[in-house]
Amino acid sequence: MKIIGTGSVLPKQIVTNDMLSEFLDTSDSWIYPRTGIKYRHVISDENLEDMAVEAAKKALDNAGIQASDLDYIICSNVVNEYITPSLSCIIQGGIGATCPCLDINCACAGFIYALDIAESHFKAGRVKNVLIVCAEEPTRMTSWKDRNVCVLFGDGAGAAVLTEGDNIKGIKLSAASATDKLYQKRVLEPTPYITKEEHSESLQMRGQDVFKFAVKASSGDIKYLLDNLNIAPDSVNWFLLHQANIRIINTIQAFLEQPAEKFPTNVESHGNSSSASCPILLDECNRKGMFKKGDLIVMSAFGAGFISGAVVLEW
Ligand SMILES: CC(C)(COP(=O)(O)OP(=O)(O)OC[C@H]1O[C@@H](n2cnc3c(N)ncnc32)[C@H](O)[C@@H]1OP(=O)(O)O)[C@@H](O)C(=O)NCCC(=O)NCCS
């Protein structure tokens, strides 16, 4: 398969580090050096499903195909206001498609996992065109009283349209269960039979454990893929990494011994938008005309689970 169109949408409300320090015991001088984040886009009056539909329409427009040409829609989402129906079904209706659709929850690695599912459908000859939409509102998962977590995230939606081709050179997925390091719990509807104690918790994170996992998993996935494909890091034109923390990106960059110019970033202005992070960055680079035909691109992401994944693709 190959990517033929991209699209993305951000909420209009911008929240700077200085705005956070008006109600939290934090500061730009703490946040920026540790994360690389200056501001993030946060949902206010928008609905995530509308943003997802708009990102999908932009990607279809960019690809030059119609919603009726789609054979499958995969939506990556951790949480949104609807528990059911799936966000992919909402997107299907919103863009006027009629194909089957599927939601996945692979946290921040969702775009890579979605590419892997799409690739299997292409390989089986079941599809000609697939839409992937990653839409996330992590700012609704965090407590805005918890400075450890809420300063890191922003919302957004990113989409990509795929068609038949041989531009995906390889995909590597990994998972290592760690349910106490990055998680959120919610209490479901009560029943007369529930006897266990239950409580809801906002997104909880052991930051340093996540940091170590992120560096190890992403570096490992990328190295495994490049070694297996016999591609030297020097031959890769672009590394599009999950935009969680500039220090994580810089550490992976140092491990790969590649120049910073090959690592486009938007973490400074977006924060971590979970699985939307990679396709938003892909769309921004695409629309700036940064990619040339034949460029080799590595994408890599990690997240709650823990899970991670990387892909090598030719533009
Ligand atoms: C969260 C993270 C930025 C913290 O950086 P760090 O270098 O581990 O933090 P430090 O050890 O320098 O600082 C921790 C201290 O700062 C405090 N602190 C935490 N958040 C703060 C904030 N927003 N403002 C001010 N102080 C803060 C803590 O309370 C702690 O104080 P203590 O030592 O008195 O207990 C870093 O661990 C990280 O980015 N981890 C990965 C997170 C991530 O990517 N999550 C999403 C994955 S998909």
The ligand as a Gaussian input file, in Angstrom:
#p B3LYP/6-31G(d) Opt

LIG

0 1
 C        6.997000      13.886000      33.037000
 C        8.416000      14.265000      32.807000
 C        8.499000      15.480000      31.884000
 C        9.089000      14.634000      34.136000
 O       10.433000      14.938000      33.915000
 P       11.516000      14.429000      34.970000
 O       12.853000      14.815000      34.445000
 O       11.250000      12.992000      35.209000
 O       11.114000      15.291000      36.214000
 P       12.054000      15.729000      37.391000
 O       12.582000      14.506000      38.072000
 O       13.071000      16.718000      36.908000
 O       11.028000      16.494000      38.292000
 C       10.098000      15.834000      39.090000
 C        9.660000      16.847000      40.113000
 O        8.992000      17.917000      39.438000
 C        7.677000      18.049000      39.976000
 N        6.775000      18.342000      38.867000
 C        6.099000      17.462000      38.104000
 N        5.380000      18.104000      37.182000
 C        5.607000      19.420000      37.367000
 C        5.142000      20.580000      36.724000
 N        4.294000      20.518000      35.684000
 N        5.591000      21.755000      37.159000
 C        6.446000      21.859000      38.197000
 N        6.914000      20.787000      38.849000
 C        6.507000      19.583000      38.449000
 C        7.356000      16.734000      40.611000
 O        6.407000      16.907000      41.636000
 C        8.698000      16.308000      41.138000
 O        8.939000      16.979000      42.345000
 P        9.660000      16.238000      43.572000
 O       10.990000      15.822000      43.071000
 O        9.686000      17.289000      44.620000
 O        8.762000      15.069000      43.877000
 C        9.220000      13.100000      32.151000
 O        9.373000      12.055000      33.089000
 C        8.532000      12.561000      30.930000
 O        8.357000      13.253000      29.947000
 N        8.186000      11.269000      30.926000
 C        7.490000      10.671000      29.798000
 C        6.030000      11.077000      29.805000
 C        5.315000      10.726000      28.537000
 O        5.840000      10.831000      27.456000
 N        4.048000      10.295000      28.671000
 C        3.191000       9.976000      27.582000
 C        3.618000       8.745000      26.894000
 S        2.619000       8.363000      25.538000

